[in-house]
């Protein structure tokens, strides 16, 4: 995925975080999503596909 797609995905997670964590599982799920976003963003950055 391109960097712009990862930016959009991160915006979605941040919007959800702004509503607060429902429980530990919710926190863990969001943390996992952010980790995936970071991995994909790094790959897009390295492939120079902004």
PQR file with spaces between the fields and no chain letter, atoms N, CA, C, O and H, PARSE charges and radii, in Angstrom:
ATOM       1  N    UNK     1       0.833   -1.185    0.000 -0.4000 1.5000
ATOM       2  CA   UNK     1       0.000    0.000    0.000 -0.0000 2.0000
ATOM       3  C    UNK     1       0.874    1.244    0.000  0.5500 1.7000
ATOM       4  O    UNK     1       1.980    1.252    0.540 -0.5500 1.4000
ATOM       5  N    UNK     2       0.361    2.271   -0.606 -0.4000 1.5000
ATOM       6  CA   UNK     2       1.091    3.528   -0.680 -0.0000 2.0000
ATOM       7  C    UNK     2       1.032    4.253    0.663  0.5500 1.7000
ATOM       8  O    UNK     2       0.176    3.965    1.500 -0.5500 1.4000
ATOM       9  H    UNK     2      -0.537    2.264   -1.045  0.4000 1.0000
ATOM      10  N    UNK     3       1.944    5.186    0.852 -0.4000 1.5000
ATOM      11  CA   UNK     3       1.979    5.956    2.094 -0.0000 2.0000
ATOM      12  C    UNK     3       0.658    6.661    2.371  0.5500 1.7000
ATOM      13  O    UNK     3       0.222    6.727    3.520 -0.5500 1.4000
ATOM      14  H    UNK     3       2.640    5.420    0.172  0.4000 1.0000
ATOM      15  N    UNK     4       0.023    7.181    1.347 -0.4000 1.5000
ATOM      16  CA   UNK     4      -1.243    7.892    1.551 -0.0000 2.0000
ATOM      17  C    UNK     4      -2.313    6.957    2.117  0.5500 1.7000
ATOM      18  O    UNK     4      -3.146    7.385    2.917 -0.5500 1.4000
ATOM      19  H    UNK     4       0.377    7.127    0.413  0.4000 1.0000
ATOM      20  N    UNK     5      -2.300    5.703    1.716 -0.4000 1.5000
ATOM      21  CA   UNK     5      -3.260    4.732    2.259 -0.0000 2.0000
ATOM      22  C    UNK     5      -2.980    4.453    3.729  0.5500 1.7000
ATOM      23  O    UNK     5      -3.907    4.287    4.521 -0.5500 1.4000
ATOM      24  H    UNK     5      -1.624    5.355    1.067  0.4000 1.0000
ATOM      25  N    UNK     6      -1.710    4.402    4.092 -0.4000 1.5000
ATOM      26  CA   UNK     6      -1.347    4.169    5.490 -0.0000 2.0000
ATOM      27  C    UNK     6      -1.697    5.376    6.347  0.5500 1.7000
ATOM      28  O    UNK     6      -2.103    5.230    7.500 -0.5500 1.4000
ATOM      29  H    UNK     6      -0.956    4.538    3.448  0.4000 1.0000
ATOM      30  N    UNK     7      -1.539    6.557    5.785 -0.4000 1.5000
ATOM      31  CA   UNK     7      -1.921    7.774    6.498 -0.0000 2.0000
ATOM      32  C    UNK     7      -3.413    7.762    6.799  0.5500 1.7000
ATOM      33  O    UNK     7      -3.837    8.121    7.898 -0.5500 1.4000
ATOM      34  H    UNK     7      -1.209    6.675    4.849  0.4000 1.0000
ATOM      35  N    UNK     8      -4.187    7.356    5.837 -0.4000 1.5000
ATOM      36  CA   UNK     8      -5.634    7.272    6.007 -0.0000 2.0000
ATOM      37  C    UNK     8      -6.000    6.217    7.055  0.5500 1.7000
ATOM      38  O    UNK     8      -6.892    6.434    7.874 -0.5500 1.4000
ATOM      39  H    UNK     8      -3.842    7.065    4.945  0.4000 1.0000
ATOM      40  N    UNK     9      -5.318    5.090    7.024 -0.4000 1.5000
ATOM      41  CA   UNK     9      -5.569    4.026    8.010 -0.0000 2.0000
ATOM      42  C    UNK     9      -5.217    4.505    9.413  0.5500 1.7000
ATOM      43  O    UNK     9      -5.932    4.209   10.370 -0.5500 1.4000
ATOM      44  H    UNK     9      -4.593    4.913    6.358  0.4000 1.0000
ATOM      45  N    UNK    10      -4.122    5.240    9.537 -0.4000 1.5000
ATOM      46  CA   UNK    10      -3.726    5.772   10.835 -0.0000 2.0000
ATOM      47  C    UNK    10      -4.747    6.791   11.336  0.5500 1.7000
ATOM      48  O    UNK    10      -5.065    6.815   12.525 -0.5500 1.4000
ATOM      49  H    UNK    10      -3.540    5.480    8.760  0.4000 1.0000
ATOM      50  N    UNK    11      -5.256    7.623   10.450 -0.4000 1.5000
ATOM      51  CA   UNK    11      -6.302    8.570   10.831 -0.0000 2.0000
ATOM      52  C    UNK    11      -7.509    7.843   11.421  0.5500 1.7000
ATOM      53  O    UNK    11      -8.105    8.306   12.393 -0.5500 1.4000
ATOM      54  H    UNK    11      -4.998    7.604    9.484  0.4000 1.0000
ATOM      55  N    UNK    12      -7.861    6.714   10.833 -0.4000 1.5000
ATOM      56  CA   UNK    12      -8.980    5.929   11.339 -0.0000 2.0000
ATOM      57  C    UNK    12      -8.727    5.402   12.741  0.5500 1.7000
ATOM      58  O    UNK    12      -9.618    5.430   13.590 -0.5500 1.4000
ATOM      59  H    UNK    12      -7.376    6.338   10.043  0.4000 1.0000
ATOM      60  N    UNK    13      -7.510    4.918   12.984 -0.4000 1.5000
ATOM      61  CA   UNK    13      -7.163    4.417   14.311 -0.0000 2.0000
ATOM      62  C    UNK    13      -7.170    5.568   15.318  0.5500 1.7000
ATOM      63  O    UNK    13      -7.677    5.420   16.430 -0.5500 1.4000
ATOM      64  H    UNK    13      -6.786    4.895   12.294  0.4000 1.0000
ATOM      65  N    UNK    14      -6.612    6.705   14.931 -0.4000 1.5000
ATOM      66  CA   UNK    14      -6.573    7.843   15.847 -0.0000 2.0000
ATOM      67  C    UNK    14      -7.979    8.336   16.187  0.5500 1.7000
ATOM      68  O    UNK    14      -8.234    8.740   17.322 -0.5500 1.4000
ATOM      69  H    UNK    14      -6.200    6.826   14.027  0.4000 1.0000
ATOM      70  N    UNK    15      -8.874    8.307   15.233 -0.4000 1.5000
ATOM      71  CA   UNK    15     -10.260    8.684   15.501 -0.0000 2.0000
ATOM      72  C    UNK    15     -10.878    7.740   16.519  0.5500 1.7000
ATOM      73  O    UNK    15     -11.607    8.166   17.414 -0.5500 1.4000
ATOM      74  H    UNK    15      -8.666    7.978   14.312  0.4000 1.0000
ATOM      75  N    UNK    16     -10.581    6.461   16.376 -0.4000 1.5000
ATOM      76  CA   UNK    16     -11.111    5.477   17.316 -0.0000 2.0000
ATOM      77  C    UNK    16     -10.492    5.651   18.701  0.5500 1.7000
ATOM      78  O    UNK    16     -11.181    5.521   19.713 -0.5500 1.4000
ATOM      79  H    UNK    16      -9.988    6.115   15.649  0.4000 1.0000
ATOM      80  N    UNK    17      -9.198    5.944   18.746 -0.4000 1.5000
ATOM      81  CA   UNK    17      -8.515    6.162   20.022 -0.0000 2.0000
ATOM      82  C    UNK    17      -9.105    7.380   20.735  0.5500 1.7000
ATOM      83  O    UNK    17      -9.232    7.381   21.960 -0.5500 1.4000
ATOM      84  H    UNK    17      -8.638    6.050   17.924  0.4000 1.0000
ATOM      85  N    UNK    18      -9.460    8.402   19.984 -0.4000 1.5000
ATOM      86  CA   UNK    18     -10.005    9.621   20.600 -0.0000 2.0000
ATOM      87  C    UNK    18     -11.308    9.354   21.343  0.5500 1.7000
ATOM      88  O    UNK    18     -11.700   10.131   22.214 -0.5500 1.4000
ATOM      89  H    UNK    18      -9.356    8.402   18.990  0.4000 1.0000
ATOM      90  N    UNK    19     -11.978    8.260   21.002 -0.4000 1.5000
ATOM      91  CA   UNK    19     -13.215    7.894   21.687 -0.0000 2.0000
ATOM      92  C    UNK    19     -12.942    7.130   22.982  0.5500 1.7000
ATOM      93  O    UNK    19     -13.846    6.926   23.792 -0.5500 1.4000
ATOM      94  H    UNK    19     -11.660    7.629   20.295  0.4000 1.0000
ATOM      95  N    UNK    20     -11.708    6.715   23.166 -0.4000 1.5000
ATOM      96  CA   UNK    20     -11.315    5.999   24.377 -0.0000 2.0000
ATOM      97  C    UNK    20     -11.267    4.498   24.158  0.5500 1.7000
ATOM      98  O    UNK    20     -11.920    3.954   23.266 -0.5500 1.4000
ATOM      99  H    UNK    20     -10.974    6.881   22.508  0.4000 1.0000
ATOM     100  N    UNK    21     -10.485    3.852   24.988 -0.4000 1.5000
ATOM     101  CA   UNK    21     -10.349    2.399   24.919 -0.0000 2.0000
ATOM     102  C    UNK    21     -11.482    1.752   25.691  0.5500 1.7000
ATOM     103  O    UNK    21     -11.753    2.125   26.832 -0.5500 1.4000
ATOM     104  H    UNK    21      -9.955    4.293   25.712  0.4000 1.0000
ATOM     105  N    UNK    22     -12.141    0.793   25.081 -0.4000 1.5000
ATOM     106  CA   UNK    22     -13.248    0.106   25.751 -0.0000 2.0000
ATOM     107  C    UNK    22     -12.759   -0.873   26.812  0.5500 1.7000
ATOM     108  O    UNK    22     -13.372   -1.029   27.868 -0.5500 1.4000
ATOM     109  H    UNK    22     -11.921    0.490   24.154  0.4000 1.0000
ATOM     110  N    UNK    23     -11.647   -1.523   26.509 -0.4000 1.5000
ATOM     111  CA   UNK    23     -11.079   -2.505   27.422 -0.0000 2.0000
ATOM     112  C    UNK    23      -9.682   -2.870   26.922  0.5500 1.7000
ATOM     113  O    UNK    23      -9.211   -2.330   25.921 -0.5500 1.4000
ATOM     114  H    UNK    23     -11.149   -1.396   25.651  0.4000 1.0000
ATOM     115  N    UNK    24      -9.034   -3.781   27.622 -0.4000 1.5000
ATOM     116  CA   UNK    24      -7.671   -4.168   27.254 -0.0000 2.0000
ATOM     117  C    UNK    24      -7.622   -4.809   25.867  0.5500 1.7000
ATOM     118  O    UNK    24      -6.679   -4.585   25.109 -0.5500 1.4000
ATOM     119  H    UNK    24      -9.417   -4.219   28.435  0.4000 1.0000
ATOM     120  N    UNK    25      -8.623   -5.594   25.543 -0.4000 1.5000
ATOM     121  CA   UNK    25      -8.640   -6.244   24.226 -0.0000 2.0000
ATOM     122  C    UNK    25      -8.714   -5.193   23.117  0.5500 1.7000
ATOM     123  O    UNK    25      -8.035   -5.315   22.097 -0.5500 1.4000
ATOM     124  H    UNK    25      -9.390   -5.777   26.159  0.4000 1.0000
ATOM     125  N    UNK    26      -9.534   -4.167   23.316 -0.4000 1.5000
ATOM     126  CA   UNK    26      -9.654   -3.095   22.337 -0.0000 2.0000
ATOM     127  C    UNK    26      -8.310   -2.390   22.159  0.5500 1.7000
ATOM     128  O    UNK    26      -7.891   -2.105   21.037 -0.5500 1.4000
ATOM     129  H    UNK    26     -10.085   -4.068   24.145  0.4000 1.0000
ATOM     130  N    UNK    27      -7.644   -2.114   23.275 -0.4000 1.5000
ATOM     131  CA   UNK    27      -6.320   -1.496   23.228 -0.0000 2.0000
ATOM     132  C    UNK    27      -5.362   -2.370   22.426  0.5500 1.7000
ATOM     133  O    UNK    27      -4.649   -1.876   21.553 -0.5500 1.4000
ATOM     134  H    UNK    27      -7.984   -2.346   24.186  0.4000 1.0000
ATOM     135  N    UNK    28      -5.344   -3.664   22.720 -0.4000 1.5000
ATOM     136  CA   UNK    28      -4.451   -4.599   22.030 -0.0000 2.0000
ATOM     137  C    UNK    28      -4.735   -4.646   20.534  0.5500 1.7000
ATOM     138  O    UNK    28      -3.806   -4.702   19.728 -0.5500 1.4000
ATOM     139  H    UNK    28      -5.923   -4.066   23.429  0.4000 1.0000
ATOM     140  N    UNK    29      -6.006   -4.624   20.158 -0.4000 1.5000
ATOM     141  CA   UNK    29      -6.384   -4.651   18.739 -0.0000 2.0000
ATOM     142  C    UNK    29      -5.906   -3.381   18.028  0.5500 1.7000
ATOM     143  O    UNK    29      -5.382   -3.446   16.916 -0.5500 1.4000
ATOM     144  H    UNK    29      -6.761   -4.579   20.813  0.4000 1.0000
ATOM     145  N    UNK    30      -6.087   -2.242   18.671 -0.4000 1.5000
ATOM     146  CA   UNK    30      -5.631   -0.987   18.072 -0.0000 2.0000
ATOM     147  C    UNK    30      -4.115   -0.953   17.957  0.5500 1.7000
ATOM     148  O    UNK    30      -3.569   -0.485   16.958 -0.5500 1.4000
ATOM     149  H    UNK    30      -6.512   -2.189   19.575  0.4000 1.0000
ATOM     150  N    UNK    31      -3.442   -1.452   18.985 -0.4000 1.5000
ATOM     151  CA   UNK    31      -1.985   -1.509   18.946 -0.0000 2.0000
ATOM     152  C    UNK    31      -1.511   -2.396   17.791  0.5500 1.7000
ATOM     153  O    UNK    31      -0.542   -2.066   17.108 -0.5500 1.4000
ATOM     154  H    UNK    31      -3.885   -1.832   19.796  0.4000 1.0000
ATOM     155  N    UNK    32      -2.183   -3.498   17.582 -0.4000 1.5000
ATOM     156  CA   UNK    32      -1.837   -4.401   16.481 -0.0000 2.0000
ATOM     157  C    UNK    32      -2.075   -3.732   15.126  0.5500 1.7000
ATOM     158  O    UNK    32      -1.269   -3.875   14.207 -0.5500 1.4000
ATOM     159  H    UNK    32      -2.970   -3.767   18.137  0.4000 1.0000
ATOM     160  N    UNK    33      -3.174   -3.009   15.013 -0.4000 1.5000
ATOM     161  CA   UNK    33      -3.445   -2.281   13.762 -0.0000 2.0000
ATOM     162  C    UNK    33      -2.373   -1.239   13.479  0.5500 1.7000
ATOM     163  O    UNK    33      -1.916   -1.104   12.344 -0.5500 1.4000
ATOM     164  H    UNK    33      -3.829   -2.893   15.760  0.4000 1.0000
ATOM     165  N    UNK    34      -1.969   -0.497   14.518 -0.4000 1.5000
ATOM     166  CA   UNK    34      -0.933    0.520   14.339 -0.0000 2.0000
ATOM     167  C    UNK    34       0.381   -0.133   13.933  0.5500 1.7000
ATOM     168  O    UNK    34       1.098    0.396   13.084 -0.5500 1.4000
ATOM     169  H    UNK    34      -2.340   -0.607   15.440  0.4000 1.0000
ATOM     170  N    UNK    35       0.698   -1.258   14.522 -0.4000 1.5000
ATOM     171  CA   UNK    35       1.918   -1.964   14.151 -0.0000 2.0000
ATOM     172  C    UNK    35       1.886   -2.346   12.672  0.5500 1.7000
ATOM     173  O    UNK    35       2.877   -2.182   11.961 -0.5500 1.4000
ATOM     174  H    UNK    35       0.115   -1.687   15.211  0.4000 1.0000
ATOM     175  N    UNK    36       0.748   -2.853   12.217 -0.4000 1.5000
ATOM     176  CA   UNK    36       0.614   -3.207   10.799 -0.0000 2.0000
ATOM     177  C    UNK    36       0.732   -2.001    9.885  0.5500 1.7000
ATOM     178  O    UNK    36       1.327   -2.080    8.810 -0.5500 1.4000
ATOM     179  H    UNK    36      -0.057   -2.987   12.794  0.4000 1.0000
ATOM     180  N    UNK    37       0.164   -0.891   10.314 -0.4000 1.5000
ATOM     181  CA   UNK    37       0.259    0.348    9.541 -0.0000 2.0000
ATOM     182  C    UNK    37       1.721    0.777    9.428  0.5500 1.7000
ATOM     183  O    UNK    37       2.174    1.176    8.355 -0.5500 1.4000
ATOM     184  H    UNK    37      -0.320   -0.827   11.187  0.4000 1.0000
ATOM     185  N    UNK    38       2.453    0.695   10.534 -0.4000 1.5000
ATOM     186  CA   UNK    38       3.863    1.078   10.524 -0.0000 2.0000
ATOM     187  C    UNK    38       4.685    0.195    9.588  0.5500 1.7000
ATOM     188  O    UNK    38       5.535    0.686    8.846 -0.5500 1.4000
ATOM     189  H    UNK    38       2.085    0.372   11.405  0.4000 1.0000
ATOM     190  N    UNK    39       4.427   -1.090    9.628 -0.4000 1.5000
ATOM     191  CA   UNK    39       5.141   -2.023    8.757 -0.0000 2.0000
ATOM     192  C    UNK    39       4.861   -1.693    7.288  0.5500 1.7000
ATOM     193  O    UNK    39       5.783   -1.632    6.474 -0.5500 1.4000
ATOM     194  H    UNK    39       3.736   -1.489   10.231  0.4000 1.0000
ATOM     195  N    UNK    40       3.597   -1.484    6.959 -0.4000 1.5000
ATOM     196  CA   UNK    40       3.226   -1.180    5.574 -0.0000 2.0000
ATOM     197  C    UNK    40       3.752    0.187    5.136  0.5500 1.7000
ATOM     198  O    UNK    40       4.179    0.352    3.993 -0.5500 1.4000
ATOM     199  H    UNK    40       2.849   -1.533    7.620  0.4000 1.0000
ATOM     200  N    UNK    41       3.722    1.165    6.042 -0.4000 1.5000
ATOM     201  CA   UNK    41       4.233    2.495    5.701 -0.0000 2.0000
ATOM     202  C    UNK    41       5.733    2.446    5.443  0.5500 1.7000
ATOM     203  O    UNK    41       6.237    3.073    4.511 -0.5500 1.4000
ATOM     204  H    UNK    41       3.375    1.032    6.970  0.4000 1.0000
ATOM     205  N    UNK    42       6.434    1.695    6.278 -0.4000 1.5000
ATOM     206  CA   UNK    42       7.877    1.555    6.088 -0.0000 2.0000
ATOM     207  C    UNK    42       8.183    0.900    4.742  0.5500 1.7000
ATOM     208  O    UNK    42       9.103    1.318    4.039 -0.5500 1.4000
ATOM     209  H    UNK    42       6.025    1.186    7.035  0.4000 1.0000
ATOM     210  N    UNK    43       7.419   -0.116    4.388 -0.4000 1.5000
ATOM     211  CA   UNK    43       7.626   -0.794    3.096 -0.0000 2.0000
ATOM     212  C    UNK    43       7.331    0.156    1.933  0.5500 1.7000
ATOM     213  O    UNK    43       8.061    0.174    0.942 -0.5500 1.4000
ATOM     214  H    UNK    43       6.672   -0.456    4.958  0.4000 1.0000
ATOM     215  N    UNK    44       6.268    0.938    2.056 -0.4000 1.5000
ATOM     216  CA   UNK    44       5.937    1.889    0.995 -0.0000 2.0000
ATOM     217  C    UNK    44       7.014    2.968    0.886  0.5500 1.7000
ATOM     218  O    UNK    44       7.398    3.367   -0.214 -0.5500 1.4000
ATOM     219  H    UNK    44       5.674    0.923    2.861  0.4000 1.0000
ATOM     220  N    UNK    45       7.489    3.427    2.022 -0.4000 1.5000
ATOM     221  CA   UNK    45       8.543    4.442    2.039 -0.0000 2.0000
ATOM     222  C    UNK    45       9.801    3.928    1.355  0.5500 1.7000
ATOM     223  O    UNK    45      10.419    4.625    0.550 -0.5500 1.4000
ATOM     224  H    UNK    45       7.178    3.103    2.916  0.4000 1.0000
ATOM     225  N    UNK    46      10.159    2.715    1.686 -0.4000 1.5000
ATOM     226  CA   UNK    46      11.381    2.140    1.123 -0.0000 2.0000
ATOM     227  C    UNK    46      11.249    1.848   -0.367  0.5500 1.7000
ATOM     228  O    UNK    46      12.249    1.840   -1.085 -0.5500 1.4000
ATOM     229  H    UNK    46       9.657    2.150    2.340  0.4000 1.0000
ATOM     230  N    UNK    47      10.040    1.610   -0.834 -0.4000 1.5000
ATOM     231  CA   UNK    47       9.863    1.344   -2.258 -0.0000 2.0000
ATOM     232  C    UNK    47       9.628    2.628   -3.048  0.5500 1.7000
ATOM     233  O    UNK    47       9.470    2.602   -4.268 -0.5500 1.4000
ATOM     234  H    UNK    47       9.228    1.616   -0.250  0.4000 1.0000
ATOM     235  N    UNK    48       9.608    3.768   -2.319 -0.4000 1.5000
ATOM     236  CA   UNK    48       9.444    5.091   -2.941 -0.0000 2.0000
ATOM     237  C    UNK    48       8.141    5.217   -3.714  0.5500 1.7000
ATOM     238  O    UNK    48       8.107    5.757   -4.820 -0.5500 1.4000
ATOM     239  H    UNK    48       9.736    3.788   -1.327  0.4000 1.0000
ATOM     240  N    UNK    49       7.057    4.704   -3.108 -0.4000 1.5000
ATOM     241  CA   UNK    49       5.728    4.842   -3.716 -0.0000 2.0000
ATOM     242  C    UNK    49       4.855    5.693   -2.801  0.5500 1.7000
ATOM     243  O    UNK    49       4.032    5.146   -2.066 -0.5500 1.4000
ATOM     244  H    UNK    49       7.084    4.265   -2.210  0.4000 1.0000
ATOM     245  N    UNK    50       5.009    7.009   -2.825 -0.4000 1.5000
ATOM     246  CA   UNK    50       4.227    7.858   -1.917 -0.0000 2.0000
ATOM     247  C    UNK    50       2.795    7.929   -2.210  0.5500 1.7000
ATOM     248  O    UNK    50       2.054    8.615   -1.506 -0.5500 1.4000
ATOM     249  H    UNK    50       5.677    7.453   -3.422  0.4000 1.0000
